[in-house]
Amino acid sequence: MQAVRDIVPDPAPANAIEARGLKKTYAARGRLPAKEALKGIDLAIPRGSFFGLLGPNGAGKSTFINIMAGLINKTAGQCIIWGFEIERAPRRARASIGVVPQELNIDPFFTPREVLEFQAGLYGVPKAERRTDEILAAMHLTGQANAYARSLSGGMRRRLLVGKALVHSPPVLVLDEPTAGVDVELRQQLWDYVRELNRRGTTVLLTTHYLEEAQALCDHVAIINHGEVVACDRTEALLARIDRKQLRITVAERLESLPAALARFQGELDPPHRLQLTYRPNQTEVGEILAAVAGAGLTIRDLSTEEGDLEDIFLELTRSRPQGG
């Protein structure tokens, strides 16, 4: 494997990862028909970004990651990692990326220290440049450094996989569902470390089913469905597409039914004192709603608003597109 210090192009590429017309079709097997897992996707992941790749199960996320990792071959198109096309310069492309897979595939008879040392050797990292102790400490595994991997909890194994992906200091880190089975405290520790890596310049590609996690972490998001990219933009730009808010109001009066003046705001009644009104900010001002509430003879005791989130965008895009092919 190419040593990391030999793979950094000068200047560094604008995009850490690019897919151009990338296709993957799995051949028919027995009674199973051929499956087009990726349908010519185009995707550009900017250098230094914290990029979320989201999609339902079977959307093509893992296929894309496995192509980048060299685990499966693409059918057509190009995949470029850190400026290196994966077929023309496979060793350099793979040395530019660290992948944390979903599966907990660790030799049970290796210790965490041995796992990291062996992986560093595979990538040609000289012993003097290895960061085994640093990575063990960052992953909160110093106390388990010399214990067999089979004795580690699921969360510890997950963190060891993250450490394993970092031994060669790759400029691109791919995290495929990294917090599955990890408790809240350990999840927060992991994200603190990954955020710091990103601040230092590492490009992070994250797949996760925790959409609130993606919204909090990622500055760019792409949504893939049935092998096609259905949305790709900066996170705030995607969220800005949501033209819907909810206004929850608590009133002093007891309500038996929704006042007629509020019906046009898709009002719902939560008796005896609460109203939920849905409106489109591009069409309706909050002041107009509050005036209607006052006009209905109601006294506002409390109110709160709730905006749409990444989950709303995700569901809208993945539910409304039937599978083709």
C-alpha positions in Angstrom: 0.0 0.0 0.0 1.3 3.5 -0.9 2.7 5.4 2.0 0.5 8.4 2.9 3.2 11.0 2.6 3.6 10.0 -1.0 -0.1 10.4 -2.0 -0.8 14.1 -1.4 -1.1 16.0 -4.7 0.0 19.5 -4.9 -2.2 21.5 -4.9 -4.8 19.5 -3.0 -8.0 18.9 -5.1 -11.0 21.1 -4.7 -13.2 18.0 -4.2 -12.1 15.2 -1.9 -14.4 12.7 -3.7 -16.1 12.9 -7.1 -18.4 10.5 -8.8 -19.1 11.0 -12.5 -21.8 8.9 -14.1 -21.1 6.2 -11.6 -23.0 3.0 -12.1 -23.2 -0.4 -10.5 -25.4 -3.2 -11.7 -25.4 -6.6 -9.9 -25.9 -9.5 -12.3 -29.0 -11.7 -12.0 -28.5 -14.7 -9.7 -30.9 -17.7 -9.8 -34.4 -16.3 -9.4 -33.1 -12.9 -8.4 -33.2 -10.4 -11.3 -30.3 -8.0 -12.1 -30.3 -5.0 -9.8 -29.1 -1.5 -10.8 -27.7 -0.3 -7.4 -26.3 3.0 -8.8 -27.8 4.6 -11.8 -25.1 7.0 -13.1 -24.7 9.2 -10.0 -22.9 12.5 -10.1 -21.6 13.7 -6.8 -18.9 16.2 -5.6 -17.8 16.2 -2.0 -15.8 19.4 -1.3 -12.4 19.1 0.4 -12.6 19.8 4.1 -16.4 19.4 4.3 -18.4 17.3 6.8 -20.6 15.6 4.2 -23.7 13.6 5.0 -24.8 10.8 2.5 -28.3 9.9 3.5 -30.9 7.4 2.1 -33.1 4.5 3.1 -31.9 1.0 3.3 -31.0 -0.3 -0.2 -30.7 3.2 -1.6 -27.1 2.6 -2.8 -25.0 4.2 0.0 -23.1 1.1 0.9 -22.5 0.2 -2.7 -20.9 3.7 -3.3 -18.7 3.2 -0.2 -17.7 -0.3 -1.2 -16.6 1.0 -4.6 -14.5 3.7 -3.0 -13.0 1.1 -0.7 -12.1 -1.2 -3.5 -14.4 -4.0 -2.2 -16.6 -4.1 -5.4 -16.0 -3.0 -9.0 -18.1 -0.3 -10.6 -20.0 -1.1 -13.8 -19.4 2.3 -15.5 -18.4 5.9 -14.8 -15.6 7.3 -12.7 -14.9 7.5 -9.0 -12.1 9.9 -7.9 -10.6 10.1 -4.4 -8.3 12.9 -3.6 -7.5 13.4 -7.2 -6.9 9.8 -8.0 -9.2 7.8 -10.2 -9.8 4.4 -8.5 -9.0 2.3 -11.6 -6.1 4.3 -12.9 -4.4 4.8 -9.5 -6.1 2.3 -7.2 -3.3 2.1 -4.6 -3.1 5.9 -4.2 -6.9 6.3 -4.2 -7.3 3.7 -1.4 -4.4 5.1 0.6 -6.2 8.5 0.5 -9.2 7.2 2.3 -10.0 5.6 5.7 -13.3 3.6 5.8 -15.2 2.7 9.0 -17.6 -0.1 7.9 -20.9 -1.0 9.4 -19.7 -4.5 10.2 -17.6 -5.2 13.3 -15.0 -7.1 11.4 -12.1 -7.3 13.9 -9.9 -10.4 14.5 -11.0 -11.5 18.0 -7.5 -12.7 18.9 -5.8 -9.4 18.2 -5.5 -6.7 20.8 -6.4 -3.1 19.9 -2.7 -2.2 19.9 -1.9 -5.1 17.5 -4.9 -4.2 15.3 -3.6 -0.6 14.9 0.0 -1.6 14.4 -0.8 -4.2 11.8 -3.0 -1.8 9.9 -0.3 0.9 10.0 2.2 -1.7 8.6 -0.2 -2.5 5.7 -0.2 1.2 4.8 3.5 1.5 4.9 3.6 3.9 7.9 7.1 3.8 9.4 7.2 2.8 13.0 8.6 6.2 14.0 5.6 7.9 12.5 2.9 5.6 13.9 0.3 7.2 16.3 -0.9 4.0 18.0 -0.9 5.4 21.5 -2.5 8.7 20.4 -5.3 6.9 18.6 -6.0 4.5 21.5 -6.2 7.5 23.8 -8.5 9.4 21.4 -10.8 6.4 21.1 -10.8 5.9 24.9 -9.2 2.5 24.6 -5.9 2.9 26.4 -7.1 0.7 29.2 -8.0 -2.1 26.8 -4.9 -1.7 24.6 -3.6 -5.1 25.4 -6.9 -7.0 25.8 -8.1 -9.4 23.1 -10.7 -7.8 20.8 -13.2 -10.5 21.6 -13.4 -9.1 25.2 -14.4 -5.6 24.0 -18.0 -4.4 24.1 -19.8 -3.5 20.9 -19.2 0.2 21.4 -15.5 -0.4 22.0 -15.1 -2.4 18.9 -16.9 0.3 17.0 -14.4 2.9 18.3 -11.5 0.5 17.4 -12.7 0.4 13.8 -12.6 4.2 13.7 -9.0 4.1 15.1 -8.1 1.5 12.5 -9.3 3.8 9.7 -7.1 6.6 11.0 -3.7 4.9 11.3 -2.4 6.2 8.0 -3.7 9.8 8.5 -5.9 9.7 5.5 -7.2 13.1 4.1 -10.7 11.5 3.7 -12.5 9.6 6.4 -15.7 7.6 5.6 -18.0 6.7 8.4 -20.7 4.2 7.6 -23.2 4.2 10.4 -20.4 4.7 13.0 -22.7 5.2 16.0 -24.9 2.1 15.6 -24.9 0.4 19.0 -22.9 3.1 20.7 -24.3 4.7 23.8 -25.0 8.4 24.1 -21.8 9.3 26.1 -19.5 7.4 23.8 -21.3 8.7 20.8 -20.6 12.3 22.0 -16.9 11.5 22.6 -16.6 10.1 19.1 -18.2 13.1 17.5 -16.0 15.5 19.5 -13.0 13.7 18.1 -14.3 13.6 14.5 -15.3 17.3 14.6 -11.7 18.1 15.6 -10.3 16.0 12.7 -12.6 17.9 10.4 -11.5 21.3 11.9 -7.9 20.2 11.1 -8.8 19.6 7.5 -9.9 16.0 7.2 -12.9 15.6 4.9 -15.6 13.5 6.6 -18.2 11.5 4.7 -20.9 10.2 7.0 -23.8 7.8 6.4 -26.3 7.6 9.3 -29.9 6.8 10.0 -29.8 9.4 12.9 -31.0 12.3 10.8 -30.8 14.8 13.7 -27.2 13.8 14.1 -26.5 14.5 10.4 -28.3 17.9 10.6 -26.1 18.9 13.6 -22.8 17.7 12.2 -22.9 18.0 8.4 -22.3 21.2 6.4 -23.3 19.5 3.2 -25.9 16.7 2.6 -26.8 14.5 -0.3 -29.9 12.2 -0.3 -29.8 9.1 -2.4 -32.8 7.0 -3.3 -33.1 3.9 -5.5 -29.5 4.5 -6.8 -30.1 8.1 -7.7 -29.0 11.4 -6.0 -32.3 13.2 -5.4 -30.9 16.2 -3.5 -27.4 17.6 -2.9 -26.7 21.0 -1.3 -25.4 22.8 1.7 -27.4 21.7 4.8 -28.9 25.2 5.4 -30.0 25.4 1.8 -31.8 22.1 2.0 -33.5 23.2 5.2 -34.6 26.4 3.5 -36.6 24.4 1.1 -39.1 23.6 3.9 -41.9 26.2 3.7 -43.8 25.0 6.7 -43.9 25.9 10.3 -46.1 25.0 13.2 -47.3 27.5 15.9 -48.4 26.0 19.2 -50.6 28.3 21.3 -51.9 28.0 24.8 -55.0 30.1 25.4 -56.7 31.1 28.6 -60.2 30.1 27.4 -61.6 26.6 27.3 -62.1 25.4 23.8 -64.6 22.8 22.7 -64.0 23.3 18.9 -61.6 25.1 16.6 -62.7 28.7 16.0 -63.8 29.2 12.4 -61.4 32.1 11.9 -58.4 29.7 12.4 -59.5 26.9 10.1 -57.5 28.3 7.2 -54.3 27.8 9.2 -54.7 24.0 9.1 -55.6 24.3 12.8 -55.8 21.4 15.2 -57.3 21.5 18.6 -55.7 19.9 21.7 -58.5 20.6 24.2 -59.1 22.3 26.4 -56.5 25.1 26.0 -54.1 24.3 23.2 -54.1 25.0 19.4 -51.7 23.9 16.8 -51.6 26.0 13.6 -49.6 25.1 10.5 -48.6 27.8 8.0 -46.2 28.6 5.1 -43.8 31.4 6.1 -43.5 32.5 2.4 -47.2 33.2 2.4 -48.3 34.0 5.9 -46.7 36.2 8.6 -46.9 35.1 12.2 -48.5 38.5 13.1 -51.4 37.6 10.8 -52.0 34.4 12.7 -51.8 36.1 16.1 -54.3 38.8 14.9 -56.7 36.0 13.9 -56.3 34.4 17.3 -57.1 37.7 19.0 -60.0 38.3 16.6 -61.5 35.0 17.7 -61.6 36.4 21.2 -58.8 34.2 22.6 -56.2 35.3 25.1 -52.7 33.9 24.5 -50.9 32.5 27.5 -48.0 30.9 25.8 -46.7 30.0 22.4 -43.9 28.2 20.6 -42.9 27.5 17.0 -41.5 24.4 15.4 -39.6 24.4 12.1 -39.2 21.6 9.7 -36.0 19.6 9.9 -33.8 17.3 7.8 -36.2 14.4 8.5 -39.0 16.3 6.7 -36.9 16.8 3.6 -35.7 13.2 3.7 -39.2 11.8 4.0 -40.5 14.1 1.3 -37.8 13.1 -1.2 -37.7 9.4 -0.5 -41.4 8.7 -0.2 -42.5 10.6 -3.3 -40.2 8.8 -5.8 -41.3 5.3 -6.8 -38.6 2.8 -7.7 -38.0 2.4 -11.4 -36.2 -0.3 -13.4 
